[in-house]
Each structure stands twice: as C-alpha cells, then as structure tokens.
C-alpha cells in the first residue's frame, strides 16, 4: 500500500511538470508533447497532477477531452481505489 502512495505522488509530480513543459514548448513554438501522452499520464495515475497542471499552467483548458475527460478519469481512479481499499 505504501508503494502505491509513493507511486501516485511521483506520477502526479511528473505529470504536473510535463504539462508545464508542454505549455512552455507551446509558447516557444517548439516540439510538443502529444495529447495522447498527456492523457496517458493521467490515466496511469497522474490525474491530479494533470488537473493541477491545467489550472496552474492554463494549459489545455479549452480542449473538451481534457476539460471533461480528466475529471472523469480522476473519479474513476477514486472509485477504483475505494473498491481496492474496501476489500
């Protein structure tokens, strides 16, 4: 259980930083991180970092798949953790 907590902390920090890097790259007109990668980071546990990245960096806030998808991913993850811990 402790390993899961450490994993979630690390993946959320990484996801938050990746959203910031992508926003910086967007401003500079440089190579970008794919939307699939940004969403995959959220799916594998970084949904809180992704939501914070959207809020702090003002990044991907108008894209429907991020605006609505990330909260849904977070809710699904909360439900999954609840089911795992309930047993």
Rosetta blueprint (number, residue, H / E / L):
1 X L
2 X H
3 X H
4 X H
5 X H
6 X H
7 X H
8 X H
9 X H
10 X H
11 X H
12 X H
13 X H
14 X H
15 X H
16 X H
17 X H
18 X H
19 X H
20 X H
21 X H
22 X H
23 X H
24 X H
25 X H
26 X H
27 X H
28 X H
29 X L
30 X L
31 X L
32 X L
33 X L
34 X L
35 X H
36 X H
37 X H
38 X H
39 X H
40 X H
41 X H
42 X H
43 X H
44 X H
45 X H
46 X H
47 X H
48 X H
49 X H
50 X H
51 X H
52 X H
53 X H
54 X H
55 X H
56 X H
57 X H
58 X L
59 X L
60 X L
61 X L
62 X L
63 X L
64 X H
65 X H
66 X H
67 X H
68 X L
69 X H
70 X H
71 X H
72 X H
73 X H
74 X H
75 X H
76 X H
77 X H
78 X H
79 X H
80 X H
81 X H
82 X H
83 X H
84 X H
85 X H
86 X H
87 X L
